[in-house]
């Protein structure tokens, strides 16, 4: 069984890395790195960034307003999100439950 990424998967990974490197606001990175409490506006701001990119619902099908990503794309997104620098549950959890 070959578990390596396809060329398309690698291109998607590069897109995710670039997006995260340029789209997470410095003020948010600073708060997360310092372990500072996050405000509702921090969660909503990140959700708006994901929404504007079209990445607000990675696990949903396109016809329901989601990304329509396959399991590998969802894995890559979550992995790169976790590796992007900020620590803590904010980036992963906020996608689905912060209002």
Number of C-alpha atoms within 10 A of each C-alpha: 3 4 5 8 12 10 9 10 14 14 12 16 19 14 13 19 18 12 14 17 13 9 13 18 14 10 10 18 15 12 15 19 13 11 12 10 9 12 9 10 11 18 19 15 15 21 21 15 15 18 14 10 12 13 20 20 19 23 16 15 13 12 8 9 13 16 19 17 17 12 11 13 20 15 14 19 22 16 14 16 19 15 12 17 14 19 16 12 10 16 19 14 11 16 20 13 8 14 10
